[in-house]
Amino acid sequence: MDLLDFSDCKLYFEDPLPAAAEALIAEASREYGSPGAELALLRAHLLAPDNLTVLVGIYRYYFYQHRLEDALQVAELAMQLSGRQLGLPADWALLDERRLAAAAAASFGLLRFYLLALKAASVVLLRLGRIADSRPRLIKLAGLDSRDQLGAAKLLEVVDEFRSPDASTASDEPAFNLAIA
């Protein structure tokens, strides 16, 4: 399956958004960096709690404000919502090629969103220094994406390259500080 082929799929941001929620997202954009931006995003979420565009806005706000625990919660919520729509198990570890194929048949664009949300959660976990929590997610993604179109295998390679040699026998504390991802 070509995870970069968007030619025949609906993307998350094409879902209709209530006008009031759209106005709140625009307000958040104008007020970025001020407390009013977060409030506008959270109000948009109250109006459209299942809208992935709103969740992406909240995730980006938290990520770029370095509120990584909050960003992680939003990435996981995005996975729950999109996974539920795709009929995927609540536990990402249960993903396999059969389930992926069924989800792709239902909505390829939404499946790609789900996989990118899983990668986003992995990156946030890396930024938090929680390597032991991130690695299994990256391994799962790499196993499902044989051509590494989402970049999880390459990211895993970099993580493993910088891990200390005794990291697997001691605690799984990082031997590096991931500054950007």
C-alpha positions as CSV (number, residue, x, y, z in Angstrom):
1,M,0.0,0.0,0.0
2,D,1.4,3.4,-1.0
3,L,1.0,5.6,2.1
4,L,2.0,8.7,0.0
5,D,-0.8,8.3,-2.6
6,F,-3.5,10.9,-1.9
7,S,-5.1,10.7,-5.4
8,D,-8.3,9.0,-4.4
9,C,-8.9,9.7,-0.7
10,K,-10.7,12.2,1.5
11,L,-8.4,14.0,3.9
12,Y,-9.3,14.9,7.5
13,F,-9.4,18.6,6.9
14,E,-12.1,18.1,4.3
15,D,-14.6,17.2,7.0
16,P,-17.1,20.0,7.5
17,L,-16.5,22.2,10.5
18,P,-19.3,24.2,12.2
19,A,-18.9,27.9,11.3
20,A,-18.5,28.9,14.9
21,A,-15.7,26.3,15.4
22,E,-14.0,27.5,12.2
23,A,-14.2,31.1,13.5
24,L,-12.6,30.0,16.8
25,I,-9.7,28.3,15.0
26,A,-9.1,31.5,13.0
27,E,-9.2,33.5,16.3
28,A,-6.7,31.1,17.8
29,S,-4.4,31.6,14.8
30,R,-4.6,35.4,15.2
31,E,-3.9,35.2,19.0
32,Y,-1.2,32.6,18.8
33,G,1.1,32.8,21.8
34,S,-1.5,34.4,24.0
35,P,-3.7,32.6,26.5
36,G,-6.7,33.5,24.3
37,A,-5.4,31.1,21.6
38,E,-5.7,28.1,23.7
39,L,-9.1,29.1,25.0
40,A,-10.4,29.6,21.4
41,L,-9.1,26.1,20.5
42,L,-10.7,24.5,23.5
43,R,-14.0,26.2,22.7
44,A,-13.8,24.9,19.1
45,H,-13.2,21.5,20.6
46,L,-16.4,21.8,22.7
47,L,-18.4,22.7,19.5
48,A,-16.8,19.9,17.4
49,P,-15.3,17.3,19.7
50,D,-14.9,14.7,17.0
51,N,-13.5,17.0,14.3
52,L,-9.9,16.0,13.5
53,T,-9.1,19.5,12.2
54,V,-9.8,20.9,15.7
55,L,-7.6,18.2,17.3
56,V,-4.7,18.9,14.9
57,G,-5.0,22.6,15.8
58,I,-4.8,21.8,19.5
59,Y,-2.0,19.3,19.1
60,R,0.1,21.8,17.1
61,Y,-0.6,24.5,19.7
62,Y,0.6,22.3,22.5
63,F,3.5,20.9,20.6
64,Y,4.9,24.3,19.6
65,Q,4.3,25.7,23.0
66,H,6.4,22.8,24.4
67,R,3.5,21.4,26.4
68,L,4.4,17.9,25.4
69,E,2.3,16.0,27.9
70,D,-0.8,17.9,26.6
71,A,0.3,17.2,23.0
72,L,0.6,13.5,23.8
73,Q,-2.9,13.4,25.2
74,V,-4.3,15.1,22.0
75,A,-2.3,12.7,19.7
76,E,-3.8,9.8,21.6
77,L,-7.3,11.2,21.4
78,A,-6.9,11.7,17.7
79,M,-5.8,8.0,17.4
80,Q,-8.8,6.9,19.4
81,L,-11.3,8.9,17.3
82,S,-9.9,8.0,13.9
83,G,-9.3,4.4,15.0
84,R,-12.9,4.0,16.2
85,Q,-14.1,5.4,12.8
86,L,-11.9,2.8,11.0
87,G,-12.9,-0.1,13.2
88,L,-9.3,-0.5,14.6
89,P,-8.7,-1.9,18.0
90,A,-8.3,0.6,20.8
91,D,-4.7,-0.8,21.4
92,W,-2.4,0.2,18.6
93,A,-0.2,-2.8,19.5
94,L,-2.9,-5.1,18.0
95,L,-2.5,-3.5,14.5
96,D,-1.6,-6.0,11.8
97,E,-1.7,-6.0,8.0
98,R,-5.2,-7.5,7.9
99,R,-6.6,-4.8,10.1
100,L,-4.7,-2.2,8.1
101,A,-6.1,-3.4,4.8
102,A,-9.6,-3.3,6.1
103,A,-9.1,0.2,7.4
104,A,-7.6,1.3,4.1
105,A,-10.6,0.0,2.3
106,A,-12.9,2.0,4.6
107,S,-10.9,5.2,4.3
108,F,-7.3,5.4,3.2
109,G,-7.0,9.1,4.2
110,L,-8.2,8.5,7.7
111,L,-5.9,5.5,8.0
112,R,-3.0,7.6,7.0
113,F,-4.1,10.2,9.6
114,Y,-4.2,7.5,12.3
115,L,-0.7,6.2,11.5
116,L,0.6,9.8,11.5
117,A,-1.0,10.4,14.9
118,L,0.7,7.2,16.1
119,K,4.0,8.6,14.8
120,A,3.3,12.0,16.4
121,A,2.7,10.3,19.8
122,S,6.0,8.5,19.3
123,V,7.9,11.7,18.6
124,V,6.4,13.4,21.6
125,L,7.4,10.4,23.8
126,L,10.9,10.8,22.4
127,R,10.9,14.5,23.3
128,L,9.8,13.6,26.8
129,G,12.7,11.2,27.1
130,R,10.4,8.2,27.3
131,I,12.3,6.0,24.8
132,A,10.9,2.7,26.2
133,D,7.4,3.9,25.4
134,S,8.2,5.3,22.0
135,R,10.3,2.5,20.6
136,P,7.4,-0.1,20.4
137,R,5.2,2.3,18.5
138,L,8.0,3.1,16.1
139,I,8.7,-0.6,15.7
140,K,5.0,-1.3,15.0
141,L,4.9,1.5,12.4
142,A,8.1,0.4,10.7
143,G,6.7,-3.2,10.5
144,L,3.5,-2.0,8.8
145,D,5.2,0.5,6.5
146,S,7.7,-1.7,4.5
147,R,8.8,1.2,2.3
148,D,9.2,3.5,5.3
149,Q,7.0,6.2,3.7
150,L,6.1,7.6,7.1
151,G,9.8,7.7,8.2
152,A,9.3,5.6,11.4
153,A,12.1,3.1,10.5
154,K,14.5,5.9,9.9
155,L,13.6,7.6,13.1
156,L,13.9,4.3,15.0
157,E,17.4,3.9,13.4
158,V,18.4,7.3,14.7
159,V,17.0,6.6,18.2
160,D,18.9,3.2,18.3
161,E,22.1,4.7,17.0
162,F,22.2,7.2,19.9
163,R,21.1,4.9,22.7
164,S,23.8,3.9,25.1
165,P,25.1,0.4,24.6
166,D,23.9,-0.7,28.1
167,A,20.5,1.0,27.7
168,S,18.7,-2.3,27.3
169,T,20.1,-3.8,30.5
170,A,19.9,-0.7,32.7
171,S,17.1,1.7,32.8
172,D,15.8,2.9,29.5
173,E,16.9,6.5,30.0
174,P,18.0,8.2,26.9
175,A,21.7,8.7,26.1
176,F,20.9,11.8,24.1
177,N,18.5,14.7,24.1
178,L,16.3,14.9,21.1
179,A,16.2,18.6,20.4
180,I,14.0,18.6,17.3
181,A,11.7,16.1,15.7
